[in-house]
Amino acid sequence: MRIRTLAGAIGVGTVVWALVVRGSLTLDLGVGRRFRRLGPITITVAAPREVVFDVVSGPYAERVPRALRETVEVLERGEDVLLAAHRTKAYGLTATTVETVRFERPERVHFRLVRGPVPHVVETFSLREVAGGTELQYSGELGTDFWALGRFWGAAVARTWEATVASSLESARIEAERRAARA
């Protein structure tokens, strides 16, 4: 009987874990909420700020670039804000987050998590003109519930989140520099 109970608990725990990782279940109780910093991650791009902004905002344009259609889906569009689903591979699963995205051309892009593996994420991409191009800086904040358990989960999510952002920044740098060289 104990083995069946343990097996059942492990099975339920595994299902809950998979749902949380995929972003299908967000535990947002506000109990024991802890916050941690995301970033900052800063890169210098050898391209004008307007070009970098266009590249960063490109996945949310009226027509999503073909290479990004499987990872970004615009769900609702307003004048300077939209709601988008983002798909990312995490722990062997596809995590789907839903975020609002707000644009302040050409200085900032803001993100706020609506649904995902943690209850709270706010992020900003800031663009600043510097000699020879643009400084692109990512920073944010991630919040989890349940004290130490949440802190542990937040650290795991933050590692994947920041690695995904770093990869996106590098892709944006390459594309912006390609466009600037072509112009």
N, C-alpha and C positions, 0 to 999 in steps of 0.2 A: 504494500500500500504506500509506504514512504517513497519507494522508487517511482511509482506512478505520479505521486504528488510532485516530486522533484522534477521529473521529466515534463510534467505539465507546466510547472513554473518556468522551467528553462524554455519551453516552447513558446509560452506567452511572452516571456522576456525577449526572446529572439524576434518575434513578430513586432513587438513594440519598438525595439531597437531599429529594425529595418524600416518601419514606418517613420520614425523620427529622422533617420539618416536621409530617407527619400524626400523629406519635407511634407509628407502626407499627414503627419501628426505633429503639431507644435504644442508642447507643454508650456503654457503661459499662465501661471498661477500667481506670479508676483511674490512668491514665498521664497525667502532667502536669496533674493536677486543680487547677483554679483556682476560687475562690469569689468571688462578688460579692453585695453587699447588694441586696435588693429593698425599695423604700420607704425610709423610712416614708412612708405616706400617711395623713394624719389629717383627719377631718372631724368637725364637731359636728352632732348631730342633735337637733332640738327634740322629743324623745320620751323616755319613761322607758327605762332600760336593759333591762328585761324585754321591752318591745315591740321594741326594736332587735334584741335577741338572737333573738326569735321570727322577725323578718324575715330576719336573716342565716341562721338555721338552716332557714328555710322550704323551700328547694329540696330539703332532705334529709328532709322529713317523710314520714310514711307515704303520704301522697297528694301527689305533686309538683304544684305549681300548673301549670295548663294552659299558661301563657305560657313556662314553663321546661322543658317536657317534651322539646323538641328539643335543649336544651343540657345538661341534667343527667339522668343515669340512675343510680339507686342499684342497684349490682350485688349487694351483700351488706350485711345490717344486723345490728349487734350492739346491746347495751344503750346504750353511750355512744360507740360508734365504728362507722363504716361505710366501705364501699368504693364509690366513685362514679366514673363516667366523666363528663368534662366536654368538650363540643365547642365549639370556638372557630374563627372564620374567621381564617386567617393566610396571607398571601402567596398569596391566591387558592385556598387549599385549606382543608379542614376538619381542624383539628388535634384529636386526641382524647388527652386525658390521663386517667390513672387515678390516683386519690389516695385515701389514707385520710383520713377526716375524724373528728376527735375533739372532743367537746363538753365544756366545763366551764361549766355554766350558773351564773350569767349573765355570767361574766367573759371567756371566751375560746372561740374555735374554732380548732383546729389542723389543718393540712393537711400531708401528706407525700406527695410524688410517688412512685408505684410504676412508672408507665410514661409516657413523654412524650418531647418533643424534646431534653431534656437528662437527664443521669443523676441529678441531685440538685436537689430543691427542698423546702424546709420553709418554712411560712408560718404566721402567727398573726394572727387578728383579735382585738384586745383591746378590751373595752368598759369604760369608766370613767364613773361618774356625775359630772357637772359641773353648775354652776349653769345652769339652763334646759334640761337634757337629758342627753345622753350623748356622750362623746367616743369615736369609733370609730377605732381605729388599726390599720393593716395594716403588717406588717413581715415580712421573710423573708430567705432566702438561696438563691442559685442556684449550682450547681456544674457545670462542664464539664470535659472532658478535652482533651488535646492542646495544652497550652501556649497560644501566641499564637492559633492557629487556634480553639481552644476559647473563648478570651477574646472573640474577634471574634463567634463564633456566640452566646455567652452574652449579649453586648450586644444583638444583634438580637432574641434571644428575650425578654430582659428588657424591652425597649421594648414589645413586643406584650403581654407578660404584665402589666406594670404598667398599661398603657392599659386592658386588659380589667378588671383589678381596680378601677381608678378609676371606670370606667363602672358596675361592679357596686355600688360603694359609693354612687355617686350615686343609682342606682335604689333601693338599700336606704334611703337617707335620705328620698327622696320617699315611699316606701311607709310607712315608720315614722311620719313626720310626718302622713301621711294618716290612719293608724290612730289615732294619739294625738289628733288633732283630732276624730275621730269618737267617741272614748270619752267 
